[in-house]
Amino acid sequence: MDQKGIKEEHEQSFIERIGEKILWSTRYVVLIAVVSSVLAAIALFGVGSYEIFNAILNEIPRLMTDHREAHDRLLVGVIAGIDLYLIGVVLMIFGFGIYELFISKIDIARSNLDITILEIENLDELKQKIIKVIIMVLIVTFFERILEMQYDTPQQMLYFAISILALFLGIYLVRKEDKHHK
């Protein structure tokens, strides 16, 4: 047995050796999640681009006649596309992260020192990266919904202001926690 407590092959029984090889090989089942996540991300990038281009093509001509309403619809369309992009990013980070945790490091990505998104050593770090992007998705989705709303009373405007304050308080707390971990 070595210093880490790992038995040498000759120290293991035949059943133990075969059983551990089979058990360790089951980690490849995460490839299903990796491929599905990456394919879903690509699909979301495509749909997000469609949303943005569709909004631009439909609303730019209308800006000349119905400025305010076309402006709002253009903004909502662009934000909806960005929202889909961010969800796609979550899926990419998840797919790459579980690949690196369970299968192997992505050597080609690690050769570029400027890209730090794959610096994931455990599930907690993967979870933290995903949570940060999910918070961005929620912020973008929130603003998309806010732009679609009509405000009729001062009370609705107060709720809007309180919700923005709560959102920024949440961002502050996440950033504070992130600095604490570093």
C-alpha positions, -999 to 999 in steps of 0.1 A, spaced: 0 0 0 14 35 -9 13 66 12 -22 76 0 -37 43 11 -40 30 -24 -34 -8 -28 -10 -20 -55 -26 -43 -81 -10 -74 -66 -25 -65 -32 -61 -66 -45 -83 -97 -50 -95 -105 -85 -131 -95 -76 -120 -62 -60 -99 -53 -90 -126 -61 -116 -154 -46 -94 -135 -13 -91 -127 -11 -128 -164 -17 -136 -175 9 -110 -150 34 -122 -161 29 -158 -197 39 -150 -185 75 -147 -187 76 -185 -225 78 -182 -220 116 -175 -212 119 -212 -250 117 -218 -254 149 -197 -223 165 -213 -235 160 -249 -271 169 -240 -260 201 -223 -238 212 -251 -264 204 -277 -291 223 -257 -267 253 -254 -261 254 -291 -299 253 -297 -304 281 -272 -277 302 -289 -295 297 -322 -329 305 -308 -315 335 -290 -300 348 -322 -333 343 -339 -351 363 -312 -327 392 -316 -326 392 -354 -364 389 -355 -368 418 -331 -345 439 -351 -361 431 -385 -396 436 -372 -392 467 -350 -366 489 -368 -390 498 -396 -417 505 -370 -395 529 -351 -402 556 -376 -440 556 -370 -446 541 -335 -415 550 -317 -423 542 -281 -440 508 -286 -415 496 -313 -387 507 -290 -401 487 -261 -407 456 -283 -372 458 -297 -357 460 -263 -378 431 -250 -368 410 -281 -331 417 -275 -333 410 -238 -351 377 -245 -323 367 -268 -297 376 -242 -316 356 -216 -314 325 -239 -277 331 -244 -271 332 -207 -291 299 -201 -269 284 -229 -238 296 -210 -251 278 -179 -255 246 -199 -220 249 -214 -204 255 -180 -223 226 -166 -214 203 -195 -177 212 -195 -175 212 -157 -189 177 -152 -168 164 -181 -137 178 -163 -148 164 -129 -157 129 -141 -138 122 -173 -107 143 -180 -94 178 -181 -100 196 -214 -64 200 -224 -70 223 -254 -89 248 -232 -63 246 -204 -35 256 -229 -51 290 -232 -42 308 -199 -66 336 -206 -97 314 -203 -104 306 -167 -140 294 -169 -128 258 -166 -109 262 -134 -132 238 -116 -117 214 -91 -148 201 -73 -186 202 -74 -189 232 -51 -168 253 -76 -190 241 -105 -221 250 -85 -208 285 -77 -200 292 -113 -235 280 -124 -252 300 -96 -235 332 -107 -247 328 -143 -282 318 -131 -284 350 -111 -276 369 -143 -303 350 -161 -328 359 -133 -317 396 -135 -322 397 -173 -355 378 -171 -366 402 -144 -359 433 -165 -376 417 -195 -408 412 -175 -406 447 -160 -404 462 -195 -435 443 -205 -455 456 -175 -478 486 -174 -478 507 -142 -512 522 -132 -507 531 -96 -479 545 -74 -481 513 -54 -470 493 -84 -441 517 -89 -431 512 -52 -432 474 -57 -410 479 -88 -385 500 -68 -385 475 -39 -379 446 -63 -349 463 -79 -335 471 -44 -339 434 -35 -322 423 -67 -292 446 -61 -290 435 -25 -288 399 -37 -260 408 -61 -242 426 -34 -244 396 -11 -232 372 -38 -202 394 -46 -194 398 -9 -195 360 -4 -174 355 -35 -147 379 -22 -149 361 12 -140 328 -5 -111 343 -24 
